[in-house]
Amino acid sequence: MAIEQEGLLIEHFERLGLSSNEAKVYLALLETHPITGYQLSKNSGILRPVVYEMLNRLVDKGGARIIKSNPDTYVPVEIDEFLRNLESDFVESKKLIQTQLRDFMSVNETDYFWNILSQKNIENSILTLCQKAREEILLSVQERQWIMPFTTLLNQRLRDGIRISIFSYYAFDVEGLPLYTHHLEPTFLTPLIDRRMFQIAIDQTDALVAFFSDVKTAKAAQSQNPVFVATVRQKILSDIYLLRLRNTVGIERFKLVLNDEDKRLFEVIDGAVQR
């Protein structure tokens, strides 16, 4: 039986640290085994010296086993076990690298701005910030999908005693986390609210602003610059303060203290909520 989507599988094996040829030989081994290196070379079209080198590498990495015979034959290690072997190697290497290189990241980064591209990389940076927080995490998010990757960790940080406040114009479930919301329905659209924007500030030391569009074109800026951090932090706190003030004094008295831009936004919000 031929393996489907071989190119995609090879690409993901490469992400796990295998070379393209190692992945090709492993997949060929899955299709036919036990098999000699000579026959595997004929079946796969890979040069015989390369096949034997890849088989030896796979044996070392826990992806293949040798059956001693004349000549030797090879069988693949079952995929779950092979992936566990790769994971163990990854964890061991990760610990060694962290131990050896941790001290090299002691540079003062307060004047740097980091540009982060792609949704995956941005989400990993946000997770790191949430883990790093020691006192406070402030977030502003306008769509539930953008906060879902972090709710488990945020709930853990809440149990750790970290103060967490989340602001949104929209109403959605954040799984028990503190949410300050104007209760707009997710279907409501207005150009006055950019639903792509995600903001996070922690401990008055770090901040990140992201624009989520799709997986590849998402982008973010992150910095420890005090001006940037204070700006992001104060924007989130101000949005929460205005919401609480509105709820306390009522919309008509509340409008008296707003500038024209904020007044226009809150008129739109109030009209949408009353529908």
Sine and cosine of phi, psi and omega as CSV:
sin_phi,cos_phi,sin_psi,cos_psi,sin_omega,cos_omega
0.00,0.00,0.82,-0.57,-0.02,-1.00
-0.96,0.27,0.59,-0.81,0.03,-1.00
-0.99,0.15,0.80,-0.61,0.00,-1.00
-0.99,0.13,0.40,-0.92,0.06,-1.00
0.79,0.61,0.71,0.70,-0.04,-1.00
-0.86,0.51,-0.65,0.76,0.00,-1.00
-0.87,0.49,-0.67,0.74,0.02,-1.00
-0.91,0.42,-0.67,0.75,0.02,-1.00
-0.89,0.45,-0.68,0.74,0.01,-1.00
-0.89,0.47,-0.67,0.74,0.02,-1.00
-0.85,0.52,-0.67,0.74,-0.03,-1.00
-0.97,0.23,-0.51,0.86,0.14,-0.99
-0.89,0.46,-0.62,0.79,0.03,-1.00
-0.89,0.46,-0.59,0.81,0.05,-1.00
-0.90,0.43,-0.44,0.90,0.01,-1.00
-1.00,0.03,0.03,1.00,0.09,-1.00
0.96,-0.29,-0.01,1.00,0.06,-1.00
-0.99,0.11,0.48,-0.88,0.15,-0.99
-0.98,0.19,0.26,-0.97,0.03,-1.00
-0.86,0.51,-0.67,0.74,0.00,-1.00
-0.93,0.37,-0.60,0.80,0.06,-1.00
-0.87,0.49,-0.70,0.72,0.01,-1.00
-0.90,0.43,-0.68,0.73,0.01,-1.00
-0.88,0.48,-0.68,0.73,-0.01,-1.00
-0.92,0.39,-0.64,0.77,0.03,-1.00
-0.88,0.47,-0.70,0.72,0.00,-1.00
-0.91,0.41,-0.63,0.77,0.06,-1.00
-0.90,0.43,-0.59,0.81,0.01,-1.00
-0.93,0.38,-0.58,0.81,0.05,-1.00
-0.89,0.45,-0.60,0.80,-0.07,-1.00
-0.95,0.31,-0.57,0.82,-0.04,-1.00
-0.63,-0.78,0.87,-0.49,0.04,-1.00
-0.31,-0.95,0.41,-0.91,-0.16,0.99
-0.91,0.40,0.43,-0.90,-0.10,-1.00
-0.44,-0.90,0.52,-0.86,0.05,-1.00
-0.99,0.16,0.33,-0.94,0.08,-1.00
-0.88,0.47,-0.59,0.80,0.01,-1.00
-0.88,0.47,-0.74,0.67,-0.03,-1.00
-0.93,0.37,-0.59,0.81,0.02,-1.00
-0.90,0.43,-0.59,0.81,0.05,-1.00
-0.89,0.45,-0.70,0.72,0.01,-1.00
-0.90,0.44,-0.67,0.74,-0.05,-1.00
-0.93,0.36,-0.63,0.78,-0.12,-0.99
-1.00,-0.04,-0.33,0.94,-0.05,-1.00
0.98,0.19,0.16,0.99,0.04,-1.00
-1.00,-0.04,0.67,-0.74,-0.02,-1.00
-0.81,0.59,0.61,-0.79,-0.10,-1.00
-0.85,0.53,-0.70,0.71,0.02,-1.00
-0.87,0.49,-0.59,0.81,0.02,-1.00
-0.93,0.38,-0.68,0.73,0.01,-1.00
-0.85,0.52,-0.73,0.69,-0.02,-1.00
-0.91,0.42,-0.61,0.79,0.04,-1.00
-0.91,0.42,-0.67,0.74,-0.01,-1.00
-0.93,0.38,-0.62,0.78,0.04,-1.00
-0.88,0.47,-0.68,0.73,0.03,-1.00
-0.90,0.44,-0.62,0.78,0.05,-1.00
-0.91,0.42,-0.68,0.74,0.01,-1.00
-0.89,0.45,-0.62,0.78,0.07,-1.00
-0.87,0.49,-0.70,0.71,0.01,-1.00
-0.90,0.44,-0.56,0.83,-0.05,-1.00
-1.00,0.00,0.04,1.00,0.04,-1.00
0.98,0.17,0.46,0.89,0.00,-1.00
-0.95,-0.32,-0.15,0.99,-0.01,-1.00
-0.50,-0.87,0.36,-0.93,0.05,-1.00
-0.76,-0.65,0.50,-0.87,0.02,-1.00
-0.99,-0.14,0.74,-0.68,0.18,-0.98
-0.98,-0.19,0.93,-0.37,-0.05,-1.00
-0.93,0.36,0.88,-0.47,0.01,-1.00
-0.39,-0.92,-0.25,-0.97,0.00,-1.00
-0.75,-0.66,1.00,-0.09,0.03,1.00
-0.99,0.10,0.17,-0.99,0.03,-1.00
-0.89,0.46,0.57,-0.82,0.11,-0.99
-0.86,-0.51,0.23,-0.97,-0.09,-1.00
-0.78,-0.63,0.55,-0.84,0.11,-0.99
-0.76,-0.66,0.50,-0.87,0.02,-1.00
-0.99,0.16,0.49,-0.87,0.19,-0.98
-0.99,0.17,0.67,-0.74,-0.01,-1.00
-0.79,0.61,0.62,-0.78,-0.23,-0.97
-0.85,0.53,-0.67,0.74,-0.02,-1.00
-0.89,0.47,-0.65,0.76,0.02,-1.00
-0.93,0.38,-0.65,0.76,0.03,-1.00
-0.87,0.49,-0.69,0.72,0.01,-1.00
-0.91,0.42,-0.59,0.80,0.07,-1.00
-0.90,0.44,-0.63,0.77,0.03,-1.00
-0.90,0.44,-0.67,0.74,0.04,-1.00
-0.91,0.42,-0.63,0.77,0.01,-1.00
-0.90,0.43,-0.66,0.75,0.02,-1.00
-0.88,0.47,-0.68,0.74,0.05,-1.00
-0.89,0.46,-0.65,0.76,-0.01,-1.00
-0.90,0.44,-0.73,0.69,-0.02,-1.00
-0.89,0.46,-0.68,0.73,0.01,-1.00
-0.89,0.46,-0.70,0.72,0.02,-1.00
-0.92,0.40,-0.63,0.78,0.01,-1.00
-0.87,0.49,-0.70,0.72,0.00,-1.00
-0.90,0.44,-0.67,0.74,-0.01,-1.00
-0.90,0.44,-0.70,0.71,-0.02,-1.00
-0.90,0.43,-0.68,0.73,0.02,-1.00
-0.87,0.49,-0.69,0.73,-0.03,-1.00
-0.90,0.43,-0.67,0.74,-0.09,-1.00
-0.97,0.22,-0.52,0.86,-0.17,-0.99
-0.93,-0.36,-0.07,1.00,-0.07,-1.00
-0.82,0.57,-0.68,0.73,-0.07,-1.00
-0.92,0.38,-0.29,0.96,-0.03,-1.00
-0.98,0.18,-0.10,1.00,0.02,-1.00
-0.98,-0.19,0.43,0.90,-0.04,-1.00
-1.00,0.05,0.14,0.99,-0.02,-1.00
-0.91,0.41,0.57,-0.82,0.06,-1.00
-0.95,0.31,0.88,-0.47,-0.10,-0.99
-0.95,-0.31,0.20,0.98,-0.17,-0.99
-0.91,0.42,-0.37,0.93,-0.03,-1.00
-0.99,-0.17,0.08,1.00,-0.05,-1.00
-0.99,-0.10,0.54,-0.84,0.17,-0.98
-0.87,-0.50,0.82,-0.57,-0.03,-1.00
-0.98,-0.18,0.78,-0.63,0.13,-0.99
-1.00,-0.06,0.82,-0.57,-0.07,-1.00
-0.88,-0.48,0.78,-0.63,-0.03,-1.00
-0.90,-0.44,0.55,-0.83,0.04,-1.00
0.99,0.12,0.61,-0.80,-0.07,-1.00
-0.86,0.51,-0.66,0.75,-0.04,-1.00
-0.87,0.49,-0.73,0.69,-0.03,-1.00
-0.92,0.39,-0.60,0.80,0.04,-1.00
-0.91,0.41,-0.70,0.71,0.01,-1.00
-0.87,0.48,-0.63,0.77,0.03,-1.00
-0.91,0.42,-0.60,0.80,0.05,-1.00
-0.92,0.40,-0.63,0.77,0.03,-1.00
-0.91,0.41,-0.67,0.74,0.05,-1.00
-0.86,0.50,-0.66,0.75,0.02,-1.00
-0.89,0.46,-0.67,0.74,0.03,-1.00
-0.89,0.46,-0.68,0.73,0.02,-1.00
-0.89,0.46,-0.64,0.77,0.03,-1.00
-0.94,0.35,-0.54,0.84,-0.07,-1.00
-0.97,0.25,-0.45,0.89,-0.11,-0.99
-0.85,0.53,0.65,-0.76,0.01,-1.00
-0.91,-0.42,-0.35,0.94,-0.04,-1.00
-0.72,-0.69,-0.68,0.73,-0.22,-0.98
-0.54,-0.84,0.62,-0.78,0.14,-0.99
-0.76,-0.65,0.86,-0.52,0.07,-1.00
-0.92,-0.39,0.72,-0.69,-0.01,-1.00
-0.71,-0.70,0.51,-0.86,0.16,-0.99
-0.75,-0.67,0.83,-0.55,-0.08,-1.00
-0.51,-0.86,0.63,-0.77,-0.10,-0.99
-0.93,-0.38,-0.03,1.00,0.07,-1.00
-0.65,-0.76,0.67,-0.74,-0.06,-1.00
-0.86,0.51,-0.58,0.81,-0.07,-1.00
-0.88,0.47,-0.47,0.88,-0.05,-1.00
-0.98,0.20,-0.32,0.95,-0.02,-1.00
-0.97,-0.24,-0.24,0.97,-0.07,-1.00
-0.85,0.53,-0.60,0.80,0.00,-1.00
-0.90,0.43,-0.20,0.98,-0.13,-0.99
-0.91,-0.42,-0.07,1.00,-0.14,-0.99
-0.91,0.42,-0.61,0.79,0.00,-1.00
-0.89,0.46,-0.74,0.67,0.01,-1.00
-0.91,0.41,-0.65,0.76,-0.01,-1.00
-0.89,0.45,-0.63,0.78,0.06,-1.00
-0.90,0.43,-0.60,0.80,0.06,-1.00
-0.91,0.42,-0.68,0.73,0.01,-1.00
-0.91,0.42,-0.55,0.83,0.08,-1.00
-0.89,0.45,-0.67,0.74,0.06,-1.00
-0.92,0.38,-0.44,0.90,0.05,-1.00
-0.96,0.27,-0.14,0.99,-0.01,-1.00
0.99,-0.16,0.13,0.99,0.03,-1.00
-0.97,0.24,0.73,-0.68,0.09,-1.00
-0.96,0.28,0.82,-0.58,-0.02,-1.00
-0.80,-0.59,0.77,-0.64,0.09,-1.00
-0.74,-0.67,0.75,-0.66,-0.01,-1.00
-0.85,-0.52,0.80,-0.61,0.04,-1.00
-0.95,-0.32,0.64,-0.77,0.13,-0.99
-0.43,-0.90,0.58,-0.81,0.16,-0.99
-0.96,0.29,-0.36,0.93,-0.12,-0.99
-0.97,-0.25,0.42,-0.91,0.01,-1.00
-0.99,-0.14,0.84,-0.55,0.10,-0.99
-0.38,-0.93,0.28,-0.96,-0.05,-1.00
-0.98,0.18,0.82,-0.58,0.07,-1.00
-0.90,-0.43,0.43,0.90,0.15,-0.99
0.83,0.56,0.77,0.64,0.12,-0.99
1.00,0.06,-0.01,1.00,0.01,-1.00
-0.99,0.16,0.46,-0.89,-0.01,-1.00
-0.92,0.38,0.90,-0.43,-0.04,-1.00
-0.85,-0.53,0.82,-0.57,0.13,-0.99
-0.98,-0.21,0.90,-0.44,-0.15,-0.99
-0.65,-0.76,0.50,-0.87,0.11,-0.99
-1.00,0.05,-0.01,1.00,0.09,-1.00
0.90,0.43,0.52,0.85,0.14,-0.99
-0.93,0.36,0.59,-0.81,0.06,-1.00
-0.95,0.31,0.59,-0.81,-0.02,-1.00
-0.85,0.53,-0.38,0.93,-0.02,-1.00
-0.99,0.13,-0.18,0.98,-0.06,-1.00
-0.98,0.20,0.76,-0.65,-0.01,-1.00
-0.84,-0.54,0.64,-0.77,0.12,-0.99
-0.46,-0.89,0.64,-0.77,0.03,-1.00
-0.92,0.39,-0.19,0.98,-0.01,-1.00
-0.97,0.22,-0.22,0.98,0.00,-1.00
-0.83,-0.56,0.87,-0.49,0.04,-1.00
-1.00,0.02,0.97,-0.25,-0.11,-0.99
-0.97,0.23,-0.12,0.99,0.04,-1.00
-0.98,0.18,-0.31,0.95,-0.18,-0.98
-0.98,0.19,0.68,-0.73,0.08,-1.00
-0.75,-0.66,0.78,-0.63,0.00,-1.00
-0.79,-0.62,0.64,-0.77,0.08,-1.00
-0.59,-0.80,0.67,-0.74,0.10,-0.99
-0.70,-0.71,0.67,-0.75,0.01,-1.00
-0.80,-0.60,0.70,-0.71,0.23,-0.97
0.79,0.61,0.36,0.93,-0.06,-1.00
0.86,0.51,0.38,0.92,-0.05,-1.00
-0.85,-0.53,-0.48,0.88,-0.09,-1.00
-0.64,-0.77,0.53,-0.85,0.07,-1.00
-0.50,-0.87,0.42,-0.91,0.02,-1.00
-0.59,-0.81,0.69,-0.72,0.11,-0.99
-0.84,-0.55,0.82,-0.57,-0.06,-1.00
-0.84,-0.54,0.47,-0.88,0.19,-0.98
-0.87,-0.50,0.96,-0.29,0.02,-1.00
-1.00,0.01,0.85,-0.53,0.07,-1.00
-0.86,-0.51,-0.93,0.37,0.17,-0.98
-0.66,-0.75,0.00,-1.00,-0.16,-0.99
-0.84,0.54,-0.66,0.75,-0.13,-0.99
-1.00,-0.01,-0.56,0.83,-0.13,-0.99
-1.00,-0.09,0.00,1.00,0.08,-1.00
-0.86,0.51,0.58,-0.81,-0.01,-1.00
-0.58,-0.81,0.40,-0.92,-0.03,-1.00
-0.48,-0.88,0.35,-0.93,0.15,-0.99
-0.85,-0.53,0.69,-0.72,-0.01,-1.00
-0.73,-0.68,0.62,-0.79,-0.01,-1.00
-0.32,-0.95,0.35,-0.94,0.19,-0.98
-0.97,-0.26,0.13,0.99,0.03,-1.00
-0.84,0.54,0.82,-0.57,-0.11,-0.99
-0.86,0.51,-0.58,0.81,0.01,-1.00
-0.93,0.38,-0.70,0.71,0.02,-1.00
-0.89,0.46,-0.73,0.68,-0.02,-1.00
-0.89,0.47,-0.71,0.71,0.00,-1.00
-0.90,0.44,-0.61,0.79,0.00,-1.00
-0.91,0.42,-0.73,0.68,0.01,-1.00
-0.91,0.42,-0.71,0.71,-0.03,-1.00
-0.88,0.47,-0.72,0.69,-0.03,-1.00
-0.93,0.37,-0.53,0.85,0.05,-1.00
-0.90,0.44,-0.70,0.71,0.00,-1.00
-0.92,0.40,-0.71,0.71,0.00,-1.00
-0.90,0.43,-0.61,0.79,0.01,-1.00
-0.92,0.40,-0.64,0.76,0.05,-1.00
-0.89,0.46,-0.64,0.77,0.03,-1.00
-0.93,0.38,-0.67,0.74,0.01,-1.00
-0.88,0.47,-0.72,0.70,0.00,-1.00
-0.88,0.47,-0.63,0.77,0.05,-1.00
-0.88,0.48,-0.73,0.69,-0.02,-1.00
-0.92,0.40,-0.62,0.78,0.03,-1.00
-0.90,0.43,-0.69,0.72,0.03,-1.00
-0.86,0.52,-0.70,0.72,-0.01,-1.00
-0.92,0.38,-0.43,0.90,-0.04,-1.00
-0.99,0.12,-0.71,0.70,-0.14,-0.99
-0.98,-0.19,-0.21,0.98,-0.04,-1.00
1.00,0.00,0.41,-0.91,-0.18,-0.98
-0.91,0.41,-0.63,0.78,-0.09,-1.00
-0.93,0.37,-0.72,0.69,0.04,-1.00
-0.93,0.37,-0.54,0.84,-0.01,-1.00
-0.89,0.45,-0.63,0.78,-0.03,-1.00
-0.89,0.46,-0.40,0.91,-0.05,-1.00
-0.92,0.40,-0.39,0.92,-0.06,-1.00
-0.98,-0.21,0.07,1.00,-0.07,-1.00
-1.00,-0.10,0.49,-0.87,0.19,-0.98
-0.98,0.20,0.12,-0.99,-0.11,-0.99
-0.88,0.48,-0.65,0.76,-0.03,-1.00
-0.91,0.42,-0.74,0.67,0.02,-1.00
-0.91,0.42,-0.61,0.80,0.00,-1.00
-0.88,0.48,-0.68,0.74,0.02,-1.00
-0.88,0.47,-0.68,0.74,0.01,-1.00
-0.89,0.45,-0.72,0.69,-0.07,-1.00
-0.95,0.30,-0.46,0.89,0.12,-0.99
-0.91,0.42,-0.65,0.76,0.05,-1.00
-0.90,0.43,-0.70,0.71,0.02,-1.00
-0.88,0.47,-0.74,0.67,-0.04,-1.00
-0.88,0.47,-0.63,0.78,0.03,-1.00
-0.91,0.41,-0.61,0.79,0.00,-1.00
-0.94,0.33,-0.63,0.78,-0.04,-1.00
-0.94,0.35,-0.53,0.85,-0.06,-1.00
-0.99,0.16,-0.16,0.99,-0.02,-1.00
-0.91,0.42,0.00,0.00,0.00,0.00
